[in-house]
Amino acid sequence: MKLTSEQLELILEIIDRGNFSAAARALNRVPSAVSMAIANLEAELNLKLFERSKNHLAPTEIALSIEPHARLIVTKLRQLEMHLTELSTGLETRIAIGIAADINQKLLLAGIERLMQRYPLLDIEMVSAPQQELKARLHQNEIDLYIAYSSSELDLNERFRLLGTEKFVAAVSPKEAQQLKDNNKNELTMLSELRQIIVASKHYPLPDSRVLVSDSCWYTDSLFMAINMVEQGFGWGNFPLSIVQEHFAKGSLIRLEFRDTTNRLDMPIHAIWPSHKPLSQTTQMLIELWTKEINIE
């Protein structure tokens, strides 16, 4: 015979509640109907699912053996039913999110995790790339929105929402830091003499030309590659404090100290989407989750 989802739910309710009466109340049925349904099911299966006595009801080993499978099936069916209901109210089946390569991605994962708890069958694609590449992908309809730092130029084809603020700090290797100290070079302008390591793509213009400080620059599309390059002494970099503070703690990077200014630049983090395309139900919820989750000191 073929088991139905209702029969599986009935078995699980009885196991969880411990008796027919409590299971009947949970299912809004009368106890006699629940007892009869189980008796009929046992007869059809030719298996005993529950041991009955005058004051006790207990699942048999057979019932306990099928319990994990029944729970998985019932959970998946409930998720599917909820997903179909959400689809009928406008929920999309898939979203694609771009995250700028120099953003601390861990800041965004908690919000996505909470979204998946709400919509477990939603298909999510995540793309990590330099900010200007994500901008191009957005306008080519390859992603639905992207997360990046604010740009010096306002694009009327885009809308944005502030999620939080990250602190950027200039860092060098211990060897480079010692050389700067020995030569008494402790001003911001001295950075122009050093090679700068930038997280960007040479195929796209920089979102903000003000990030260029040095006369000589090397590019990489990976934040962690950039950090490794600076640690090796290839140059200096301006990095998110939430990521490099652990490198400062272990001494593989040194946070520069300037005599003429502070070594800190506050960079707003924005969610960005096309101005002609309203936010979907899912992306609206995700942005709300991010604004609550992102809290950078």
C-alpha positions as CSV (number, residue, x, y, z in Angstrom):
1,M,0.0,0.0,0.0
2,K,1.0,3.6,-0.3
3,L,1.3,5.7,2.8
4,T,-0.2,9.2,2.7
5,S,1.2,12.3,4.3
6,E,-1.8,12.4,6.7
7,Q,-1.0,8.8,7.9
8,L,2.6,9.8,8.5
9,E,1.6,12.9,10.4
10,L,-0.8,10.8,12.5
11,I,1.9,8.3,13.4
12,L,4.2,11.1,14.4
13,E,1.6,12.9,16.5
14,I,0.8,9.8,18.5
15,I,4.5,9.2,19.1
16,D,5.1,12.8,20.2
17,R,1.9,13.1,22.3
18,G,2.0,9.7,23.9
19,N,-1.7,8.8,23.5
20,F,-4.6,8.8,21.0
21,S,-6.5,11.6,22.8
22,A,-3.7,14.1,22.8
23,A,-2.9,13.3,19.2
24,A,-6.6,13.7,18.3
25,R,-6.7,17.2,19.9
26,A,-3.6,18.3,18.0
27,L,-5.2,17.1,14.8
28,N,-8.6,18.4,15.6
29,R,-10.1,14.9,15.4
30,V,-12.0,12.7,17.9
31,P,-9.9,10.0,19.7
32,S,-12.0,7.1,18.3
33,A,-11.3,8.3,14.7
34,V,-7.6,8.4,15.5
35,S,-7.6,4.9,17.1
36,M,-9.6,3.5,14.2
37,A,-7.3,5.1,11.6
38,I,-4.2,3.5,13.3
39,A,-6.0,0.1,13.6
40,N,-6.9,0.2,9.9
41,L,-3.3,1.2,8.9
42,E,-1.8,-1.6,11.0
43,A,-4.2,-4.1,9.3
44,E,-3.3,-2.8,5.8
45,L,0.4,-3.0,6.6
46,N,0.2,-6.2,8.5
47,L,2.4,-4.6,11.1
48,K,2.0,-3.5,14.6
49,L,2.9,0.2,15.2
50,F,1.8,0.7,18.8
51,E,1.6,-1.5,21.9
52,R,-1.6,-0.9,23.8
53,S,-2.5,-1.5,27.4
54,K,-5.2,-0.1,29.7
55,N,-3.1,2.8,30.8
56,H,-0.3,2.9,28.4
57,L,0.5,3.4,24.7
58,A,4.0,3.0,23.3
59,P,5.4,2.9,19.7
60,T,6.8,-0.5,18.7
61,E,10.3,-0.9,17.3
62,I,8.8,-0.9,13.8
63,A,7.2,2.5,14.4
64,L,10.5,3.9,15.9
65,S,12.4,2.6,12.9
66,I,10.3,4.5,10.4
67,E,10.0,7.6,12.6
68,P,13.1,9.5,11.2
69,H,12.1,8.8,7.6
70,A,8.5,9.9,8.4
71,R,9.7,13.1,10.0
72,L,11.9,13.9,7.0
73,I,9.1,13.3,4.5
74,V,6.5,15.3,6.5
75,T,9.0,18.2,7.0
76,K,9.8,18.3,3.2
77,L,6.1,18.2,2.4
78,R,5.4,21.1,4.7
79,Q,8.2,23.1,3.3
80,L,6.9,22.4,-0.2
81,E,3.4,23.4,0.7
82,M,4.7,26.6,2.3
83,H,6.9,27.4,-0.7
84,L,3.9,26.9,-3.1
85,T,1.9,29.3,-1.0
86,E,4.7,31.8,-1.0
87,L,5.0,31.5,-4.8
88,S,1.3,32.2,-5.2
89,T,1.8,35.5,-3.3
90,G,4.8,36.6,-5.5
91,L,7.9,34.9,-4.0
92,E,10.5,34.2,-6.6
93,T,12.1,30.7,-6.9
94,R,15.7,32.0,-7.2
95,I,17.7,35.1,-6.4
96,A,21.3,36.0,-7.4
97,I,23.3,38.2,-5.0
98,G,26.6,39.9,-5.7
99,I,29.0,40.7,-2.9
100,A,32.0,43.0,-3.5
101,A,35.3,41.1,-3.1
102,D,36.6,43.5,-0.5
103,I,33.6,43.2,1.9
104,N,33.7,40.9,4.9
105,Q,31.3,38.3,3.6
106,K,30.7,36.8,7.0
107,L,28.7,39.9,7.9
108,L,26.1,38.9,5.3
109,L,25.8,35.2,5.9
110,A,23.8,35.4,9.1
111,G,21.1,37.3,7.2
112,I,21.1,34.8,4.4
113,E,20.9,32.0,7.0
114,R,17.7,33.5,8.5
115,L,16.2,34.0,5.1
116,M,16.8,30.3,4.4
117,Q,15.0,29.4,7.6
118,R,12.0,31.3,6.3
119,Y,12.2,30.1,2.7
120,P,14.1,26.7,2.8
121,L,13.4,25.9,-0.8
122,L,14.6,29.2,-2.2
123,D,17.5,28.8,-4.6
124,I,20.3,31.4,-3.9
125,E,23.3,32.1,-6.1
126,M,26.1,34.2,-4.6
127,V,28.7,35.9,-6.7
128,S,31.9,37.5,-5.4
129,A,33.7,39.9,-7.7
130,P,35.2,43.5,-7.7
131,Q,32.6,46.1,-7.2
132,Q,32.6,47.5,-10.8
133,E,32.2,44.0,-12.2
134,L,29.1,43.5,-10.1
135,K,27.7,46.8,-11.3
136,A,28.1,45.6,-14.9
137,R,26.5,42.2,-14.0
138,L,23.5,44.0,-12.4
139,H,22.8,46.0,-15.5
140,Q,23.1,42.9,-17.6
141,N,20.5,41.2,-15.4
142,E,22.9,38.6,-14.2
143,I,22.3,39.4,-10.5
144,D,19.3,40.9,-8.7
145,L,21.3,43.2,-6.3
146,Y,24.8,43.6,-5.1
147,I,26.5,44.6,-1.8
148,A,29.3,47.2,-2.1
149,Y,30.8,50.3,-0.6
150,S,29.5,53.7,-1.5
151,S,30.8,55.3,-4.7
152,S,31.9,58.9,-5.2
153,E,29.5,59.1,-8.1
154,L,25.7,58.8,-8.0
155,D,24.2,56.5,-10.6
156,L,20.6,57.4,-11.4
157,N,20.0,53.9,-12.8
158,E,20.5,52.5,-9.3
159,R,18.8,52.6,-5.9
160,F,20.5,51.8,-2.7
161,R,20.0,51.1,1.0
162,L,22.5,51.6,3.8
163,L,23.3,48.4,5.6
164,G,26.1,49.5,7.9
165,T,29.6,51.0,7.9
166,E,33.0,49.4,7.8
167,K,36.3,50.9,8.9
168,F,39.2,50.7,6.5
169,V,42.8,51.0,7.7
170,A,46.1,51.1,6.0
171,A,48.4,48.1,6.7
172,V,51.9,46.9,5.8
173,S,54.1,44.0,6.6
174,P,56.2,44.1,9.7
175,K,59.4,44.6,7.6
176,E,57.9,47.5,5.7
177,A,56.6,49.1,8.9
178,Q,60.1,48.9,10.4
179,Q,61.7,50.5,7.4
180,L,59.1,53.4,7.5
181,K,59.8,53.9,11.2
182,D,63.6,53.9,10.6
183,N,63.3,56.5,7.9
184,N,60.9,58.6,10.1
185,K,58.2,58.3,7.4
186,N,55.0,58.6,9.4
187,E,52.8,60.8,7.3
188,L,49.9,59.9,5.0
189,T,51.6,61.4,2.0
190,M,54.5,58.9,2.3
191,L,52.2,56.1,1.1
192,S,52.5,57.5,-2.4
193,E,56.1,56.3,-2.4
194,L,55.0,52.7,-1.7
195,R,53.3,50.2,-4.1
196,Q,49.6,50.0,-3.4
197,I,47.7,46.7,-3.5
198,I,44.2,47.2,-4.7
199,V,41.2,44.9,-4.8
200,A,39.7,45.7,-8.2
201,S,39.6,44.6,-11.8
202,K,41.7,46.3,-14.4
203,H,38.9,45.6,-16.9
204,Y,36.5,48.1,-15.2
205,P,37.1,51.6,-13.9
206,L,37.5,52.1,-10.1
207,P,34.2,53.0,-8.3
208,D,36.1,55.8,-6.6
209,S,39.3,57.2,-7.9
210,R,40.1,58.6,-4.4
211,V,41.2,55.1,-3.4
212,L,44.3,55.5,-5.6
213,V,47.1,56.9,-3.4
214,S,50.3,55.5,-4.7
215,D,52.0,56.1,-8.1
216,S,52.5,52.3,-8.5
217,C,49.6,49.9,-8.0
218,W,49.1,46.1,-8.3
219,Y,45.6,44.7,-8.7
220,T,43.9,41.5,-7.6
221,D,40.2,40.5,-7.6
222,S,40.6,38.7,-4.2
223,L,40.7,40.4,-0.8
224,F,42.5,37.5,0.7
225,M,45.1,37.5,-2.1
226,A,45.6,41.2,-1.5
227,I,46.2,40.6,2.2
228,N,48.7,37.9,1.5
229,M,50.5,40.1,-1.0
230,V,50.9,42.8,1.7
231,E,52.0,40.3,4.3
232,Q,54.7,39.2,1.9
233,G,56.0,42.8,1.6
234,F,54.8,43.5,-1.9
235,G,53.2,46.9,-0.9
236,W,50.6,48.4,1.4
237,G,46.8,48.0,1.4
238,N,43.7,49.6,2.7
239,F,41.6,46.8,4.3
240,P,38.4,46.3,6.3
241,L,39.3,46.4,10.0
242,S,36.8,43.6,10.8
243,I,39.0,41.2,8.6
244,V,42.5,42.4,9.2
245,Q,42.3,42.9,13.0
246,E,43.2,39.2,13.5
247,H,46.2,39.7,11.3
248,F,47.2,42.7,13.5
249,A,46.7,40.5,16.6
250,K,49.1,37.8,15.3
251,G,51.6,40.4,14.0
252,S,51.5,39.4,10.3
253,L,50.3,42.9,9.4
254,I,51.0,46.2,11.1
255,R,48.4,49.0,11.3
256,L,50.2,52.2,10.3
257,E,50.3,55.3,12.5
258,F,50.3,58.7,10.9
259,R,51.5,61.9,12.5
260,D,49.2,64.1,10.3
261,T,45.9,62.2,10.4
262,T,44.2,59.1,11.8
263,N,44.5,55.8,10.1
264,R,40.8,55.1,9.6
265,L,38.3,55.6,6.8
266,D,34.6,54.9,7.4
267,M,33.0,53.2,4.3
268,P,29.2,52.9,4.1
269,I,28.0,49.4,2.9
270,H,25.1,49.6,0.5
271,A,22.6,47.1,-1.0
272,I,22.2,48.3,-4.6
273,W,19.6,47.3,-7.2
274,P,18.3,48.7,-10.5
275,S,16.0,51.8,-10.2
276,H,13.6,50.4,-12.8
277,K,13.1,47.1,-11.0
278,P,11.3,47.2,-7.6
279,L,12.7,45.0,-4.9
280,S,11.1,41.6,-4.7
281,Q,9.5,40.2,-1.6
282,T,12.6,38.1,-0.9
283,T,15.2,40.8,-1.4
284,Q,13.2,43.2,0.7
285,M,13.3,40.8,3.6
286,L,17.0,40.0,3.1
287,I,17.9,43.7,3.2
288,E,15.9,44.1,6.4
289,L,17.7,41.2,7.9
290,W,21.1,42.6,6.9
291,T,20.3,46.0,8.4
292,K,19.6,44.3,11.7
293,E,22.6,41.8,11.6
294,I,25.4,44.1,10.4
295,N,26.9,45.8,13.5
296,I,30.5,46.8,13.0
297,E,32.3,48.5,15.8
